[in-house]
């Protein structure tokens, strides 16, 4: 069955701002995002957390609006305003009724072009972010992934926390904030994407009015590819009821030609209730309530990780059982039925995820920033369908070597020792 062709159009302003739209005439909403090709990965260790801090600070007020007026401007038309900082990108986005697209573009542009960075606001917001760091330190699922990431990408910016540390955040100055903002929020680092009931030419005009005079950055930063570290680490946290465990191995970058094959391997391993890990570790052995695998791909590297929470008494058994699954798929590959189920699962979840304007807006940004082209739904489905058992088996043989596995354990360990022997 042929899927409807995606109505995607692209334009570029003379200063390098890229604008991508997808028309969805059957809806009444529009999601629009301003994406910056920079995130925590661009930071020095001394300024760790400053990309996230800037994302907070732009909401404290611009040269046109107070913080309250920023909040009211989208609230008052029943829209939603949001932002996030990731390792390799920062995004400011809004979802509004189609008739209010000019309001959304006006507010988002104001945030990323004219923030005030008032010294008093910077002092207050540092306290807010320090509280956010404490809150996340109290969340074991966040903390175990953070510890794992720091171990896995040790010594590289990908391993640094997006929020920064209490020490780095406390030192942020107005000069440092302004300097990073001027470099990272330059016109040639901006991608504007929008999906919904919209007119491409109209959006290009709106963006050109706001961004036409924005300056380019002449600084060309070439990110250093990371090395991964297969280490075993643990942290004792007495107040936790469970032991939290993450195991991971190096994976492919986001634009890798085998990205669909590794996504299928991830689905088979731990991507749902019929996956090997869920069926074996939760259903058959009853070792964990939650167990899942996940892919985190970046420009030049990636990681495939497995997360679970269990009792201290079951931790050894759980780690060994996960490694047994790694070993089994490495030795025997996957069955015809498993691959068929995984393909149907992946195709279904991809198609369902693209039903919302927000998801399409995000999808356009990822394709523009990582793939530099736009993939039709038919091509996506055909690429998934083309993956063979041999291809998935080859990836498993490569990924799941015991000496490539990183293990991180967090909990009230009471004498428990995580060792490399558990992974053999």
C-alpha positions as CSV (number, residue, x, y, z in Angstrom):
1,X,0.0,0.0,0.0
2,X,1.5,3.3,-1.1
3,X,1.6,6.0,1.7
4,X,0.5,9.5,0.9
5,X,3.5,11.6,-0.3
6,X,4.8,14.0,2.3
7,X,4.4,17.6,1.2
8,X,7.8,18.9,2.4
9,X,9.3,22.1,1.2
10,X,12.6,23.8,2.2
11,X,14.0,27.3,1.9
12,X,17.2,29.0,3.0
13,X,17.7,32.7,3.9
14,X,20.8,34.4,2.6
15,X,22.3,34.3,6.2
16,X,22.0,30.6,6.4
17,X,18.7,30.1,8.3
18,X,17.0,26.9,7.0
19,X,13.2,26.7,6.9
20,X,11.5,23.3,6.4
21,X,7.7,22.8,6.3
22,X,5.3,19.9,5.9
23,X,1.7,20.7,5.0
24,X,-0.9,18.5,6.8
25,X,-4.2,20.0,5.5
26,X,-6.4,17.6,7.5
27,X,-5.5,19.2,10.8
28,X,-6.2,22.6,12.4
29,X,-3.0,23.0,14.3
30,X,0.6,23.9,13.5
31,X,3.7,22.9,15.4
32,X,6.7,25.1,14.8
33,X,10.2,24.8,16.3
34,X,13.4,26.8,16.2
35,X,16.3,24.3,16.4
36,X,19.9,25.2,17.1
37,X,22.6,22.9,16.0
38,X,24.3,23.0,19.4
39,X,23.8,21.4,22.8
40,X,25.8,20.3,25.8
41,X,28.4,18.6,23.5
42,X,29.7,22.1,22.4
43,X,30.6,23.0,26.0
44,X,34.0,23.1,27.7
45,X,34.2,21.2,31.0
46,X,34.4,24.6,32.8
47,X,31.1,25.7,31.2
48,X,29.3,22.4,31.5
49,X,25.6,23.1,31.6
50,X,25.6,26.5,30.0
51,X,23.6,25.5,26.9
52,X,20.8,24.3,29.2
53,X,21.2,27.4,31.3
54,X,20.8,29.7,28.3
55,X,17.7,27.8,27.3
56,X,16.3,28.7,30.7
57,X,17.4,32.3,30.6
58,X,15.7,33.3,27.4
59,X,12.4,32.7,29.1
60,X,13.3,35.3,31.8
61,X,12.6,38.2,29.5
62,X,13.5,39.7,26.1
63,X,13.9,43.3,25.0
64,X,10.2,43.1,23.9
65,X,8.6,41.0,26.7
66,X,8.8,40.2,30.4
67,X,8.8,36.6,31.5
68,X,5.1,36.9,32.3
69,X,4.3,38.3,28.9
70,X,6.2,35.4,27.2
71,X,4.0,32.9,29.1
72,X,0.8,34.8,28.4
73,X,1.4,35.3,24.7
74,X,1.0,31.7,23.8
75,X,-1.3,30.8,26.7
76,X,-3.7,33.4,25.6
77,X,-4.4,31.7,22.2
78,X,-4.7,28.3,23.8
79,X,-1.3,27.2,22.6
80,X,1.7,25.3,24.1
81,X,5.2,26.7,24.5
82,X,8.2,24.4,25.3
83,X,11.9,24.0,25.1
84,X,14.6,21.5,25.7
85,X,18.4,21.1,25.5
86,X,20.0,17.8,24.3
87,X,23.6,16.7,23.7
88,X,23.7,18.0,20.1
89,X,20.7,20.4,19.8
90,X,18.6,22.9,21.5
91,X,14.9,23.4,20.6
92,X,12.2,26.1,21.3
93,X,8.8,25.1,20.0
94,X,5.1,25.9,20.1
95,X,1.9,24.3,19.0
96,X,-1.0,26.6,18.1
97,X,-4.1,26.7,16.0
98,X,-3.2,27.4,12.4
99,X,-4.5,31.0,12.5
100,X,-2.1,31.8,15.4
101,X,1.1,30.7,13.6
102,X,2.3,34.4,13.3
103,X,2.0,34.7,17.2
104,X,4.1,31.5,17.6
105,X,6.8,32.6,15.2
106,X,6.9,36.1,16.8
107,X,7.3,34.7,20.4
108,X,9.8,32.0,19.5
109,X,11.9,34.4,17.4
110,X,11.9,36.9,20.2
111,X,13.2,34.3,22.6
112,X,16.2,33.3,20.4
113,X,17.0,36.7,19.0
114,X,16.5,39.2,21.8
115,X,17.0,37.7,25.3
116,X,17.9,40.3,28.0
117,X,20.2,38.2,30.2
118,X,19.6,40.5,33.2
119,X,22.2,40.0,35.9
120,X,19.6,39.6,38.7
121,X,17.7,37.0,36.6
122,X,21.0,35.1,36.1
123,X,21.6,34.9,39.8
124,X,18.0,33.7,40.5
125,X,18.0,31.2,37.7
126,X,21.3,29.6,38.9
127,X,19.4,28.7,42.1
128,X,16.6,27.2,40.0
129,X,19.0,25.0,38.0
130,X,20.8,24.0,41.2
131,X,17.4,22.8,42.6
132,X,16.8,21.0,39.3
133,X,20.1,19.2,39.6
134,X,19.2,18.1,43.2
135,X,15.8,17.0,42.1
136,X,17.3,14.8,39.4
137,X,20.0,13.4,41.9
138,X,16.9,12.2,43.9
139,X,15.5,10.3,40.8
140,X,17.3,7.0,40.6
141,X,16.3,6.3,37.0
142,X,17.8,9.6,35.9
143,X,20.9,9.2,38.0
144,X,21.8,5.7,36.8
145,X,21.6,6.8,33.2
146,X,23.7,9.9,34.0
147,X,26.3,7.7,35.8
148,X,26.4,5.3,32.9
149,X,26.7,8.1,30.3
150,X,29.6,9.6,32.2
151,X,31.4,6.3,32.4
152,X,30.7,5.3,28.8
153,X,31.9,8.6,27.2
154,X,34.5,9.3,29.9
155,X,36.7,12.3,29.1
156,X,34.4,13.5,26.2
157,X,31.7,16.2,26.2
158,X,29.1,13.6,25.4
159,X,29.7,12.2,28.9
160,X,29.0,15.5,30.6
161,X,25.6,16.1,32.2
162,X,23.3,18.4,30.2
163,X,22.3,20.2,33.4
164,X,26.0,20.8,34.4
165,X,27.2,20.4,37.9
166,X,26.7,22.5,41.1
167,X,30.3,23.7,40.7
168,X,30.0,24.8,37.0
169,X,26.5,26.3,37.3
170,X,27.6,28.4,40.3
171,X,30.3,30.0,38.3
172,X,28.2,31.1,35.2
173,X,28.6,34.9,34.5
174,X,26.7,37.2,32.3
175,X,29.7,37.5,30.0
176,X,30.0,33.7,29.6
177,X,26.3,33.4,28.9
178,X,26.4,36.2,26.3
179,X,29.6,34.8,24.6
180,X,28.1,31.3,24.2
181,X,24.7,32.7,23.1
182,X,26.3,34.9,20.4
183,X,28.2,31.9,18.9
184,X,25.6,29.2,19.2
185,X,22.5,31.2,18.3
186,X,23.9,32.5,15.1
187,X,21.8,32.5,11.9
188,X,23.8,29.7,10.1
189,X,23.1,27.3,13.1
190,X,19.3,27.8,13.0
191,X,16.8,25.4,11.5
192,X,13.1,26.3,11.6
193,X,10.7,23.5,11.1
194,X,6.9,23.5,11.0
195,X,4.2,20.9,10.4
196,X,0.5,21.3,10.2
197,X,-2.1,23.3,8.3
198,X,0.2,26.0,6.9
199,X,1.4,27.7,3.8
200,X,5.2,27.4,3.2
201,X,5.7,30.8,1.5
202,X,3.8,32.5,4.4
203,X,6.1,30.9,7.0
204,X,9.2,31.8,5.0
205,X,8.0,35.4,5.0
206,X,7.4,35.4,8.8
207,X,10.8,33.9,9.5
208,X,12.6,36.2,7.1
209,X,11.0,39.3,8.8
210,X,12.4,38.1,12.1
211,X,15.7,36.4,11.2
212,X,16.6,38.3,8.0
213,X,19.1,40.6,9.8
214,X,20.5,37.9,12.2
215,X,24.3,37.6,12.0
216,X,26.2,34.4,10.9
217,X,28.9,32.9,13.0
218,X,32.3,32.5,11.4
219,X,33.4,30.0,14.0
220,X,33.6,26.5,12.5
221,X,33.6,23.9,15.3
222,X,34.5,20.4,14.3
223,X,33.4,18.0,17.1
224,X,36.0,15.5,18.2
225,X,34.7,11.9,17.8
226,X,34.3,10.1,21.1
227,X,36.0,7.0,22.4
228,X,33.8,4.7,24.4
229,X,35.0,3.0,27.6
230,X,33.9,-0.5,28.6
231,X,34.1,-0.1,32.3
232,X,32.3,-1.5,35.4
233,X,31.2,1.1,38.0
234,X,28.9,1.2,41.0
235,X,27.6,3.8,43.4
236,X,26.1,3.1,46.8
237,X,23.0,5.0,47.6
238,X,21.6,3.7,50.9
239,X,18.1,5.3,50.7
240,X,17.1,3.4,47.6
241,X,14.9,0.3,47.8
242,X,16.0,-1.1,44.4
243,X,19.3,-1.7,42.6
244,X,19.3,0.1,39.3
245,X,21.4,-1.4,36.5
246,X,22.4,-0.2,33.0
247,X,24.4,-2.3,30.6
248,X,25.5,-0.8,27.2
249,X,27.6,-1.3,24.1
250,X,28.8,1.1,21.3
251,X,26.2,1.5,18.5
252,X,25.9,3.4,15.2
253,X,25.6,7.2,14.5
254,X,22.1,8.5,13.7
255,X,22.7,8.7,9.9
256,X,24.4,5.2,9.6
257,X,23.2,3.0,6.7
258,X,22.4,0.2,9.2
259,X,20.2,2.5,11.4
260,X,17.1,0.5,10.5
261,X,18.8,-2.9,11.2
262,X,20.1,-1.7,14.6
263,X,16.6,-0.4,15.4
264,X,15.2,-3.8,14.7
265,X,17.8,-5.5,16.9
266,X,16.8,-3.1,19.7
267,X,13.1,-3.9,19.3
268,X,13.8,-7.7,19.4
269,X,16.1,-7.3,22.4
270,X,14.1,-5.0,24.7
271,X,11.7,-2.8,22.7
272,X,8.3,-3.9,24.0
273,X,6.4,-6.5,25.9
274,X,7.1,-9.3,23.4
275,X,10.9,-8.6,23.4
276,X,13.4,-11.2,24.6
277,X,14.4,-9.2,27.8
278,X,10.8,-8.5,28.9
279,X,9.7,-12.1,28.3
280,X,12.7,-13.8,29.9
281,X,13.6,-11.4,32.8
282,X,10.2,-10.1,33.8
283,X,7.7,-12.8,32.7
284,X,9.7,-16.1,33.1
285,X,12.0,-15.2,35.9
286,X,10.2,-12.4,37.7
287,X,13.4,-10.5,38.3
288,X,12.2,-7.0,37.4
289,X,9.1,-4.9,37.0
290,X,10.7,-2.6,34.3
291,X,13.3,-3.7,31.8
292,X,13.9,-2.1,28.4
293,X,16.6,-1.4,25.8
294,X,17.2,1.9,24.1
295,X,19.2,3.4,21.3
296,X,20.9,6.9,21.7
297,X,22.5,7.8,18.3
298,X,24.6,11.0,17.7
299,X,26.5,12.5,14.8
300,X,29.5,10.2,15.0
301,X,28.7,7.5,17.6
302,X,25.9,5.9,19.5
303,X,25.1,3.6,22.4
304,X,22.6,0.7,22.8
305,X,21.7,0.3,26.5
306,X,19.6,-1.9,28.7
307,X,18.0,-0.5,31.9
308,X,16.4,-2.5,34.7
309,X,15.6,-2.1,38.4
310,X,15.6,-5.1,40.8
311,X,16.3,-6.2,44.4
312,X,19.9,-6.5,45.6
313,X,19.4,-10.3,45.9
314,X,18.5,-10.6,42.3
315,X,21.0,-8.1,40.8
316,X,23.7,-10.8,39.9
317,X,21.0,-13.0,38.3
318,X,19.6,-10.1,36.3
319,X,23.0,-8.9,35.0
320,X,23.9,-12.5,34.0
321,X,20.5,-13.0,32.3
322,X,20.9,-9.8,30.2
323,X,24.4,-11.0,29.2
324,X,22.9,-14.4,28.3
325,X,20.5,-12.7,25.9
326,X,23.4,-10.7,24.4
327,X,25.3,-14.0,24.0
328,X,22.3,-15.9,22.5
329,X,21.6,-13.3,19.8
330,X,25.3,-13.0,19.1
331,X,25.6,-16.8,18.7
332,X,22.4,-17.7,17.0
333,X,21.0,-14.5,15.5
334,X,17.3,-13.9,15.3
335,X,14.4,-16.1,14.0
336,X,12.3,-15.4,10.9
337,X,9.3,-14.8,13.2
338,X,11.1,-12.4,15.5
339,X,12.3,-10.3,12.7
340,X,8.8,-10.2,11.1
341,X,7.3,-9.1,14.4
342,X,10.0,-6.5,14.9
343,X,9.5,-5.1,11.4
344,X,5.8,-4.8,11.9
345,X,6.3,-3.2,15.4
346,X,8.8,-0.7,14.1
347,X,6.8,0.3,11.1
348,X,3.6,0.6,13.2
349,X,5.3,2.7,15.9
350,X,7.0,5.0,13.3
351,X,3.7,5.6,11.4
352,X,1.7,6.2,14.6
353,X,4.4,8.6,15.9
354,X,4.0,10.7,12.7
355,X,0.3,11.3,13.2
356,X,0.9,14.4,15.4
357,X,2.1,17.8,14.1
358,X,4.7,18.0,16.9
359,X,6.3,14.6,15.9
360,X,6.4,15.6,12.2
361,X,8.0,18.9,13.2
362,X,10.7,17.1,15.2
363,X,11.2,14.5,12.5
364,X,11.8,17.2,9.9
365,X,14.5,18.7,12.1
366,X,16.3,15.4,12.7
367,X,16.3,14.7,8.9
368,X,17.5,18.3,8.1
369,X,20.2,18.3,10.7
370,X,21.5,14.7,10.5
371,X,20.5,13.2,7.1
372,X,20.5,16.5,5.0
373,X,17.6,15.1,3.0
374,X,13.9,14.1,3.5
375,X,12.8,10.5,3.5
376,X,9.3,9.5,2.3
377,X,7.2,7.2,4.4
378,X,7.4,4.6,1.5
379,X,11.2,4.8,1.6
380,X,11.2,4.4,5.4
381,X,9.0,1.3,5.2
382,X,10.9,-0.2,2.3
383,X,14.2,0.3,4.2
384,X,12.8,-1.5,7.3
385,X,11.4,-4.3,5.1
386,X,14.8,-4.8,3.3
387,X,16.7,-5.6,6.5
388,X,17.8,-9.3,6.6
389,X,18.4,-11.7,9.4
390,X,22.0,-11.9,8.4
391,X,22.4,-8.2,8.8
392,X,20.9,-8.2,12.3
393,X,23.1,-11.2,13.2
394,X,26.3,-9.4,11.9
395,X,25.5,-6.4,14.1
396,X,24.9,-8.6,17.2
397,X,28.2,-10.4,16.6
398,X,29.9,-7.0,16.5
399,X,28.1,-5.2,19.3
400,X,27.8,-7.9,22.0
401,X,31.4,-8.9,22.6
402,X,31.8,-9.2,26.3
403,X,34.8,-6.9,26.5
404,X,32.7,-4.1,24.9
405,X,30.1,-4.0,27.6
406,X,29.8,-1.2,30.1
407,X,28.0,-1.9,33.4
408,X,26.8,0.7,35.9
409,X,25.0,-0.2,39.1
410,X,23.3,2.1,41.6
411,X,21.5,1.3,44.9
412,X,21.8,0.2,48.5
413,X,24.5,-2.3,47.6
414,X,25.3,-3.7,51.1
415,X,28.5,-5.5,50.1
416,X,27.5,-6.2,46.5
417,X,30.4,-5.9,44.1
418,X,29.9,-5.4,40.3
419,X,32.8,-7.1,38.5
420,X,33.7,-7.8,34.9
421,X,33.3,-11.6,35.6
422,X,29.5,-11.0,35.7
423,X,29.6,-10.1,32.0
424,X,31.7,-13.0,30.7
